[in-house]
Amino acid sequence: MNKQSTTIKRQPYHHIEVKRDSYKEKMKRAFWYVDIDGTNIKIMGAKEGQKKFYFLTKELAGQYASDLNTAQKSGGIIMRHPEKSVGAAIEEFNKLTKSREERGIICDSHKRGLLRNALDWLSINYNDDKFAQMMCIDVTPTIVEQLLLTIDGQDQTRKHKHNTLKQVFDVAIREGWCLKNPARLAKLEIQKYVGEDKAEKAGLEKISLPLIRQLVDLSATIGGTKGIVIAFAAQTGLRFGEQSALKWKHIDFARKVVKVRVAMRRQRGGNVSADIPKMTKQKKISKARRDVFLTPDLQKRLQEYKLQSKFSSDEDYVFPTRLGTHERTADNWRRRVLHPMCDEIDGLPRIRWHDLRHVFASMCLATFGDDMPRIADLMGHQSIETTRQQYGHWIDNPEQDASDADKFNQALWG
């Protein structure tokens, strides 16, 4: 009797790619997914018959697809993050983060930053294994400290990753997967000494007033939105989001002020829309809500510009696109307006759009000296300490310095 040979039919390698579920997207649910149908992948711990796995972001789905493709080449078996593991805690943290953004507790950009940091922890190895596969209860502060040293980038990057991991383990504690937070017990040592050359260059550099005058004068030679958008930013200090959200109803020509009440913020789904400035941690109205004076020259330019603009009703944006909508990012203004103007001024490098806010700070310091409360109000800083830390070293008062030196000398020698 011939024995019938038994063969196992192995399905061919099928490259797995990230896909998008438009129906789930409309339902405001996780819509990025990977599909293992038609592959030889076996996922331990998954639901029986489960072929599709959904994720909150394309990056998370991409990382999982990469792991699956690697698994296909090495046997086709992959473990989902087991319960009570770091990976499971990250998955719970991601769900919570998305929920917080949906409820308006955090903004979209904050959410994306947290998810991006969490994704990085999923890809980190510890002793040749995925850190995400470790049980939360087995992670020690020493392990976290060792992993932090392996992260490429500057200290600030490590700090952001560390803060996200602290929140991940807060979730694990809440779920009862560990008793203490090893990430909060871990110490991240920040480099304190950067060397003489870097120390000399540290901090914001004060922008000279002659270059500022040239920039504002040059902007007056350019018609339409392109010219005045630069002059306005340099003479009011509004953040990009505040300036792009500005409508004519916010310009009070009678009082000669611009009323900063809303700012463009990235919302759920990537949309950008106007919202009130975020509340402080103490649940107080942010000082980003403020009135900023209009100089006579700027007011005159605004009035002339409004007469020429086809978008001049109260609900129209002051600095709209050609279609009358608001600008979504500063890229257009920076590349098409600011940088070409910088190229025409000797000694002025291609500055960032946000540097125009520092231009306004320079002029405030030249005008109000060390009156930090006044400058903080105009800049929309919640605390004068913020103003002092950013711009205190810009103050140049030779008369005060000489007087202080005489007083010190008198106290010392009599």
Backbone torsions as a table, in degrees:
resi	resn	phi	psi	omega
1	MET	NA	122.2	-178.3
2	ASN	-79.2	130.8	175.5
3	LYS	-79.6	132.8	179.2
4	GLN	-80.5	123.3	-179.7
5	SER	-70.2	141.4	-179.7
6	THR	-107.2	127.2	178.7
7	THR	-122.4	144.5	177.4
8	ILE	-99.7	120.2	-179.8
9	LYS	-81.0	112.7	-178.2
10	ARG	-93.6	125.7	-179.0
11	GLN	-70.5	143.5	-177.6
12	PRO	-66.4	158.5	178.2
13	TYR	-61.9	130.5	-179.5
14	HIS	-128.2	111.1	-176.8
15	HIS	-63.2	125.1	-177.5
16	ILE	-92.4	131.0	-179.8
17	GLU	-121.9	159.0	177.6
18	VAL	-76.5	135.0	179.9
19	LYS	-124.1	169.2	-175.6
20	ARG	-124.8	129.3	179.2
21	ASP	-100.3	102.2	-174.4
22	SER	-64.4	-32.0	179.6
23	TYR	-66.1	-47.5	179.1
24	LYS	-64.8	-32.2	177.4
25	GLU	-63.3	-43.7	178.1
26	LYS	-64.0	-31.8	-179.3
27	MET	-83.0	4.5	178.7
28	LYS	61.4	37.8	177.7
29	ARG	-116.1	170.4	177.9
30	ALA	-58.8	123.3	-172.6
31	PHE	-122.3	-7.7	174.4
32	TRP	-81.9	130.8	-176.8
33	TYR	-146.2	162.6	171.8
34	VAL	-121.5	146.0	-175.1
35	ASP	-121.8	121.5	-178.6
36	ILE	-98.2	7.8	178.8
37	ASP	-62.2	132.5	179.8
38	GLY	87.6	6.1	178.9
39	THR	-113.5	172.5	177.9
40	ASN	-96.1	19.3	-177.0
41	ILE	-74.3	134.9	170.1
42	LYS	-120.0	121.3	-176.9
43	ILE	-107.4	108.3	179.5
44	MET	-69.6	133.5	177.1
45	GLY	92.8	-7.6	179.2
46	ALA	-81.4	162.3	176.7
47	LYS	-65.1	146.7	-179.3
48	GLU	-60.6	127.6	179.0
49	GLY	82.2	-0.9	-178.2
50	GLN	-69.6	127.3	-178.8
51	LYS	-117.7	-24.5	-177.3
52	LYS	-113.8	140.0	180.0
53	PHE	-128.9	122.2	-172.1
54	TYR	-101.1	150.0	-177.3
55	PHE	-139.2	157.6	-177.4
56	LEU	-73.9	-31.8	-177.4
57	THR	-129.8	159.1	177.4
58	LYS	-66.0	-33.4	-179.2
59	GLU	-65.1	-44.1	179.3
60	LEU	-63.8	-42.1	178.2
61	ALA	-64.4	-39.1	179.8
62	GLY	-63.7	-40.7	178.1
63	GLN	-63.8	-41.3	-179.6
64	TYR	-67.7	-40.7	177.5
65	ALA	-61.0	-39.6	178.6
66	SER	-62.8	-43.0	178.0
67	ASP	-62.9	-40.1	179.5
68	LEU	-65.1	-42.8	179.6
69	ASN	-63.9	-37.5	176.0
70	THR	-65.3	-40.2	-179.0
71	ALA	-64.5	-36.2	179.2
72	GLN	-59.1	-39.2	-176.8
73	LYS	-75.4	-19.7	-175.3
74	SER	-115.9	23.5	175.4
75	GLY	127.4	-17.4	173.8
76	GLY	80.7	20.2	178.5
77	ILE	-122.1	131.6	179.4
78	ILE	-141.5	143.3	178.4
79	MET	-93.7	132.1	166.6
80	ARG	-72.6	161.5	-179.4
81	HIS	-61.5	118.9	-178.4
82	PRO	-67.2	158.1	179.1
83	GLU	-59.2	141.8	178.7
84	LYS	72.8	11.2	177.1
85	SER	-89.6	169.2	176.2
86	VAL	-60.6	-41.2	179.4
87	GLY	-61.5	-41.1	177.8
88	ALA	-64.3	-38.4	178.2
89	ALA	-65.4	-36.9	178.2
90	ILE	-65.6	-40.6	178.6
91	GLU	-62.0	-42.4	177.8
92	GLU	-66.1	-39.3	178.4
93	PHE	-62.6	-40.8	179.3
94	ASN	-63.7	-40.3	177.6
95	LYS	-63.0	-43.4	-180.0
96	LEU	-64.8	-40.6	179.7
97	THR	-62.0	-44.2	178.3
98	LYS	-63.3	-40.8	179.3
99	SER	-63.4	-40.4	179.7
100	ARG	-62.9	-39.1	179.0
101	GLU	-68.5	-39.5	-180.0
102	GLU	-63.7	-30.8	-179.5
103	ARG	-89.6	4.3	176.1
104	GLY	78.0	15.9	-180.0
105	ILE	-79.2	-38.6	174.9
106	ILE	-126.4	159.4	-180.0
107	CYS	-87.7	170.0	-176.0
108	ASP	-62.5	-41.5	-177.8
109	SER	-65.9	-36.2	176.3
110	HIS	-64.7	-43.1	178.6
111	LYS	-59.7	-47.1	-178.2
112	ARG	-63.8	-35.0	177.7
113	GLY	-65.9	-42.4	179.0
114	LEU	-65.1	-43.1	179.8
115	LEU	-65.3	-37.0	179.1
116	ARG	-65.4	-42.2	178.2
117	ASN	-65.9	-39.9	178.7
118	ALA	-63.5	-39.9	178.5
119	LEU	-59.8	-38.7	179.6
120	ASP	-62.4	-37.7	178.9
121	TRP	-68.1	-27.4	177.6
122	LEU	-66.8	-27.4	-174.6
123	SER	-95.3	-3.1	-177.4
124	ILE	-83.7	138.1	178.7
125	ASN	-99.6	150.5	172.6
126	TYR	-135.6	117.9	-177.5
127	ASN	54.0	48.5	175.9
128	ASP	69.2	5.8	175.5
129	ASP	-121.3	162.0	177.9
130	LYS	-68.1	129.1	175.3
131	PHE	-57.1	-34.7	-177.2
132	ALA	-64.4	-20.2	-179.4
133	GLN	-83.8	-11.4	-179.9
134	MET	-68.7	145.9	172.9
135	MET	-71.2	137.4	-177.8
136	CYS	-55.0	-38.2	-176.0
137	ILE	-68.7	-18.9	-178.5
138	ASP	-89.4	-10.2	-177.0
139	VAL	-80.9	130.1	179.9
140	THR	-112.4	161.7	175.9
141	PRO	-57.0	-35.7	179.1
142	THR	-63.2	-41.0	178.3
143	ILE	-62.1	-44.9	179.3
144	VAL	-60.8	-43.3	180.0
145	GLU	-62.5	-39.9	178.3
146	GLN	-64.6	-40.9	-179.3
147	LEU	-69.2	-35.9	178.8
148	LEU	-61.3	-34.1	179.2
149	LEU	-69.4	-20.2	-178.8
150	THR	-86.3	-9.7	-177.1
151	ILE	-76.9	124.9	177.8
152	ASP	-73.1	150.8	176.5
153	GLY	118.5	-173.9	-177.0
154	GLN	-85.3	171.9	-178.8
155	ASP	-57.5	-36.5	-178.7
156	GLN	-64.4	-35.7	177.8
157	THR	-64.6	-46.2	178.2
158	ARG	-61.8	-37.5	179.9
159	LYS	-62.5	-43.6	178.8
160	HIS	-63.5	-43.6	179.4
161	LYS	-63.8	-40.5	179.6
162	HIS	-63.1	-44.9	-179.5
163	ASN	-62.1	-38.1	178.3
164	THR	-66.3	-41.3	179.5
165	LEU	-64.6	-34.2	175.5
166	LYS	-58.4	-44.0	-178.7
167	GLN	-69.1	-33.9	177.4
168	VAL	-61.6	-45.3	-179.4
169	PHE	-73.5	-23.7	170.8
170	ASP	-60.4	-40.3	177.1
171	VAL	-65.3	-42.2	-179.5
172	ALA	-62.2	-39.4	178.0
173	ILE	-64.9	-42.6	179.4
174	ARG	-61.5	-34.8	179.4
175	GLU	-80.8	-7.9	179.6
176	GLY	83.1	20.1	-177.5
177	TRP	-87.6	-15.1	174.6
178	CYS	-157.5	163.3	-175.4
179	LEU	-98.4	-31.9	-179.2
180	LYS	-123.6	158.0	-179.9
181	ASN	-96.3	101.9	-177.5
182	PRO	-65.8	-27.3	-179.8
183	ALA	-70.8	-35.2	178.6
184	ARG	-75.4	-25.8	177.6
185	LEU	-83.0	-19.6	179.5
186	ALA	-74.3	145.0	179.7
187	LYS	-105.5	129.8	174.7
188	LEU	-105.3	109.7	-178.4
189	GLU	-84.1	122.8	-178.8
190	ILE	-95.4	138.6	178.6
191	GLN	-64.8	123.7	-177.7
192	LYS	-97.8	-30.4	-173.4
193	TYR	-114.2	116.8	-172.9
194	VAL	-107.3	-1.5	-178.2
195	GLY	95.7	158.2	-173.8
196	GLU	-62.5	-44.7	-176.3
197	ASP	-62.2	-48.5	-179.4
198	LYS	-66.6	-36.2	179.8
199	ALA	-64.2	-37.4	179.4
200	GLU	-64.4	-31.5	-175.7
201	LYS	-96.1	-1.7	-175.5
202	ALA	-68.5	150.6	177.2
203	GLY	89.9	164.5	178.5
204	LEU	-70.2	136.2	177.9
205	GLU	-88.1	134.2	178.0
206	LYS	-67.9	132.5	-179.0
207	ILE	-90.9	129.0	-173.2
208	SER	-67.1	142.8	-178.7
209	LEU	-63.5	-38.0	177.3
210	PRO	-58.2	-39.8	178.6
211	LEU	-69.0	-34.7	177.2
212	ILE	-63.8	-44.6	179.5
213	ARG	-61.1	-41.6	178.5
214	GLN	-62.4	-40.0	-179.6
215	LEU	-64.5	-45.4	-179.6
216	VAL	-68.0	-41.0	178.4
217	ASP	-61.9	-42.2	-179.5
218	LEU	-65.3	-36.2	-179.8
219	SER	-63.0	-27.9	-178.6
220	ALA	-70.4	-17.6	-179.0
221	THR	-86.1	-6.0	-178.2
222	ILE	-106.9	126.7	-177.5
223	GLY	-81.4	169.9	175.6
224	GLY	69.3	-160.2	-177.0
225	THR	-63.5	-36.4	-174.4
226	LYS	-55.7	-41.2	-176.7
227	GLY	-75.6	-49.1	-172.1
228	ILE	-75.4	-23.6	-178.4
229	VAL	-63.7	-33.1	178.0
230	ILE	-73.3	-48.3	-178.9
231	ALA	-59.8	-38.7	-179.0
232	PHE	-65.9	-46.2	-178.6
233	ALA	-61.9	-41.8	-177.0
234	ALA	-71.8	-25.1	-174.9
235	GLN	-106.5	1.7	176.4
236	THR	-126.0	-23.5	178.6
237	GLY	73.7	15.7	179.1
238	LEU	-67.2	144.0	172.4
239	ARG	-68.8	160.2	-178.5
240	PHE	-56.8	-46.6	-178.5
241	GLY	-60.9	-34.6	178.3
242	GLU	-70.9	-40.8	-177.9
243	GLN	-72.2	-37.8	-179.5
244	SER	-70.6	-24.0	179.6
245	ALA	-88.0	-6.6	-173.3
246	LEU	-67.9	130.8	175.6
247	LYS	-115.2	163.8	-176.7
248	TRP	-62.1	-26.1	178.9
249	LYS	-67.8	-15.2	179.1
250	HIS	-88.9	-6.4	177.8
251	ILE	-97.5	114.0	-179.8
252	ASP	-103.0	93.9	-177.5
253	PHE	-68.0	-29.8	-179.7
254	ALA	-66.4	-44.2	179.2
255	ARG	-87.1	-10.0	-179.8
256	LYS	62.2	46.7	178.1
257	VAL	-139.0	157.6	169.4
258	VAL	-107.5	128.8	-176.8
259	LYS	-95.9	109.7	179.8
260	VAL	-86.8	108.8	-175.7
261	ARG	-123.4	-30.2	-178.8
262	VAL	-135.0	166.0	176.8
263	ALA	-145.2	148.5	177.0
264	MET	-73.4	131.4	178.5
265	ARG	-133.3	146.0	177.8
266	ARG	-75.6	126.0	-176.4
267	GLN	-106.2	-176.2	179.5
268	ARG	-57.2	137.1	179.9
269	GLY	83.9	3.0	177.5
270	GLY	91.0	-3.9	179.1
271	ASN	-70.8	152.6	178.1
272	VAL	-116.7	125.5	-180.0
273	SER	-147.0	163.8	-176.8
274	ALA	-75.7	142.1	178.5
275	ASP	-150.0	162.6	177.3
276	ILE	-68.9	151.4	175.5
277	PRO	-57.4	143.5	-174.6
278	LYS	-59.2	148.0	177.3
279	MET	-71.4	156.9	176.0
280	THR	-79.0	169.9	178.7
281	LYS	-64.1	-23.1	177.9
282	GLN	-88.0	11.0	178.5
283	LYS	64.2	31.6	176.8
284	LYS	-104.8	154.2	177.7
285	ILE	-63.0	131.5	-178.9
286	SER	-65.7	144.4	176.4
287	LYS	-74.1	3.0	171.3
288	ALA	-63.1	-24.9	172.3
289	ARG	-76.5	112.4	-172.9
290	ARG	-159.7	168.9	172.0
291	ASP	-112.0	133.0	178.4
292	VAL	-120.2	134.1	-176.8
293	PHE	-66.7	152.7	172.6
294	LEU	-107.7	126.3	176.2
295	THR	-68.6	155.4	179.0
296	PRO	-54.9	-42.5	180.0
297	ASP	-64.6	-43.3	-179.0
298	LEU	-68.8	-38.6	178.3
299	GLN	-62.5	-42.1	178.9
300	LYS	-62.5	-43.1	179.6
301	ARG	-64.2	-39.3	179.2
302	LEU	-64.7	-41.9	179.8
303	GLN	-64.4	-42.4	177.6
304	GLU	-65.7	-40.8	179.5
305	TYR	-64.1	-40.3	-179.5
306	LYS	-64.3	-38.7	179.1
307	LEU	-63.7	-30.6	-177.6
308	GLN	-89.3	-17.8	-175.5
309	SER	-80.2	142.4	176.2
310	LYS	-84.5	-4.1	175.3
311	PHE	-117.3	87.8	-172.1
312	SER	-131.7	11.0	177.2
313	SER	-80.2	167.9	-177.0
314	ASP	-56.6	-35.5	-176.1
315	GLU	-91.2	1.7	177.1
316	ASP	-82.5	150.0	176.3
317	TYR	-73.5	142.3	-179.8
318	VAL	-69.2	-37.4	-177.9
319	PHE	-123.3	70.2	-173.4
320	PRO	-84.6	170.0	168.9
321	THR	-77.0	179.9	179.1
322	ARG	-62.5	-22.7	-179.9
323	LEU	-92.5	-1.0	179.0
324	GLY	89.4	1.4	178.8
325	THR	-88.0	172.7	179.7
326	HIS	-85.2	155.7	174.2
327	GLU	-73.3	136.6	-178.4
328	ARG	-84.7	-36.0	178.9
329	THR	-138.4	169.2	180.0
330	ALA	-83.0	-3.0	-174.8
331	ASP	-56.3	-44.8	-176.4
332	ASN	-63.7	-48.2	179.5
333	TRP	-63.7	-38.5	-177.3
334	ARG	-69.4	-49.4	-175.0
335	ARG	-73.0	-39.6	-171.9
336	ARG	-93.1	-16.9	-175.7
337	VAL	-124.3	-59.2	-171.5
338	LEU	-65.7	-51.6	-176.0
339	HIS	-64.3	-42.1	175.1
340	PRO	-59.7	-34.2	178.2
341	MET	-70.8	-40.0	178.0
342	CYS	-60.5	-36.9	-178.4
343	ASP	-64.5	-21.8	-178.3
344	GLU	-90.6	-4.5	-177.3
345	ILE	-112.6	116.5	179.6
346	ASP	-63.7	130.5	177.3
347	GLY	90.6	-6.8	179.8
348	LEU	-105.4	111.8	179.6
349	PRO	-72.7	171.9	176.2
350	ARG	-72.1	99.6	-176.4
351	ILE	-86.3	163.1	175.6
352	ARG	-77.0	163.6	176.7
353	TRP	-62.5	-40.7	-178.3
354	HIS	-64.6	-20.4	178.3
355	ASP	-66.0	-21.5	176.4
356	LEU	-65.1	-28.0	174.5
357	ARG	-68.0	-36.3	176.3
358	HIS	-69.7	-29.7	174.2
359	VAL	-59.5	-46.6	178.5
360	PHE	-61.4	-39.8	178.1
361	ALA	-61.9	-38.9	177.9
362	SER	-59.7	-45.0	-178.4
363	MET	-69.2	-34.8	176.9
364	CYS	-63.7	-42.1	179.7
365	LEU	-65.9	-38.0	178.4
366	ALA	-67.9	-29.4	-176.7
367	THR	-89.3	-46.2	-172.2
368	PHE	-104.4	0.3	178.3
369	GLY	61.0	-126.1	-177.4
370	ASP	-99.2	25.6	176.4
371	ASP	-77.5	75.7	-174.3
372	MET	-62.8	-38.6	178.2
373	PRO	-58.5	-42.4	179.4
374	ARG	-64.6	-44.8	-179.0
375	ILE	-65.9	-39.7	178.9
376	ALA	-61.5	-40.9	178.4
377	ASP	-62.8	-43.8	-178.8
378	LEU	-68.0	-34.8	-179.5
379	MET	-80.2	-16.2	-178.3
380	GLY	78.9	28.0	176.5
381	HIS	-83.2	138.5	-179.1
382	GLN	-68.9	-30.0	-177.3
383	SER	-135.9	145.5	177.8
384	ILE	-68.8	-18.3	177.0
385	GLU	-64.6	-35.2	176.3
386	THR	-61.5	-45.3	179.3
387	THR	-63.7	-44.6	-177.8
388	ARG	-63.3	-41.8	-179.0
389	GLN	-66.6	-38.0	-176.5
390	GLN	-81.0	-36.4	-169.9
391	TYR	-125.9	-0.4	-176.8
392	GLY	-58.7	-35.2	-177.9
393	HIS	-75.5	-5.7	179.0
394	TRP	-81.4	-20.4	-172.6
395	ILE	-66.2	125.4	-178.6
396	ASP	-124.6	104.0	-176.3
397	ASN	-132.2	83.4	-176.2
398	PRO	-61.7	-34.7	179.3
399	GLU	-63.6	-45.0	179.0
400	GLN	-64.7	-40.3	179.1
401	ASP	-61.0	-43.6	-179.4
402	ALA	-65.6	-40.6	179.4
403	SER	-64.6	-43.2	179.6
404	ASP	-63.4	-38.5	179.7
405	ALA	-64.1	-41.0	179.1
406	ASP	-64.3	-41.9	-179.4
407	LYS	-65.0	-40.2	179.6
408	PHE	-64.9	-42.6	-179.8
409	ASN	-63.1	-40.2	-179.9
410	GLN	-65.6	-40.2	-179.9
411	ALA	-67.0	-34.4	-176.7
412	LEU	-77.2	-45.1	-171.9
413	TRP	-106.8	-14.7	179.0
414	GLY	80.7	NA	NA
